[in-house]
């Protein structure tokens, strides 16, 4: 049994997708369990989604800490207590320090084709760019913002009259397919 912890900050759509596709499921003899969900935003919609799957989320409000390092220490301690083999950042909107990256094996889902459009406005920036494609990236987490080794990417053709809403919806549909596959792939190694 391989255990994962999911970190999130918002609505939890990718968290819910990971529960649906991976939690207590088996892949060629590899069984996966979501053992912890951790959120830095006490008002995040994903909190209720996690509870629906029987996993009480751990709320660690980053505003309660004097530094990023102090926050990361608490985050790492919670992850270690959970026994997670892998941490999945699914819409977790915090810049992580070496306190986290040196102690935790983690992957991140990012809504652009890295190394382009790093940070929290990637969807809008890639949509407004001259690029003819949009896409997503799953990468290992390191101390550089959206800079870790790329594991997988998926792209799509940006249609001429595509609205930002349609563009974002396409990105999310790719995320829901790619992220669970990458989790299984990383845990299988």
Steps between C-alpha positions, in 0.01 A plus 500: 500500500641837395380807686454851366433836661327770295567869559240751379397862551173544312193330362657154503392382154832322443489366857156352429623356170794331676264349757270369225775353285759381753371465858497133603538391137752256357723537194697190394539392862562855627233607746475872583345669802452871565613517864497877546373819346658824613373850432642844581167679447234444770227612255598273209221313326711186483466451877145367464599286201771331705256435785257336256768240429550435870831685532492783754719773353784649699472879495830682539428868445818662369390829657561346845876483440773765510691362202471263207753273670288472816194417291698241303628339823141441612405379152789251488418375853137434398610319184748286693230407754273389215756252370451622142737358238424788263352849535286636217457876471162548333427871497718569803580870475806535721863554414689224683843534659785252536351397834232329288692409184790332681271284714205401282463323164236707321354563157310806384232553240546826306254641241751595230775347292798566725748659496262761356248687716610418851306612807139561592378672181615234255162437340432865419859562388508200267152582366606859418831393346572448131540127559292277274476234769413489866568222743591364838808365677559262787844543654698414809503775761824677579578837659468684168142611427360258239859403422535133589571219254210454258335157518221540242328760284186511287409770255204597285445724199383847597196571283476840333178618669546308825384689809703506819228284661528237225879513521493447876245218469728323250795536738298348786383206287865423418595531868235246603645244259874559538552551874363161617707322232817677615433415866472130408814524285707668774381257769572200273872581479 
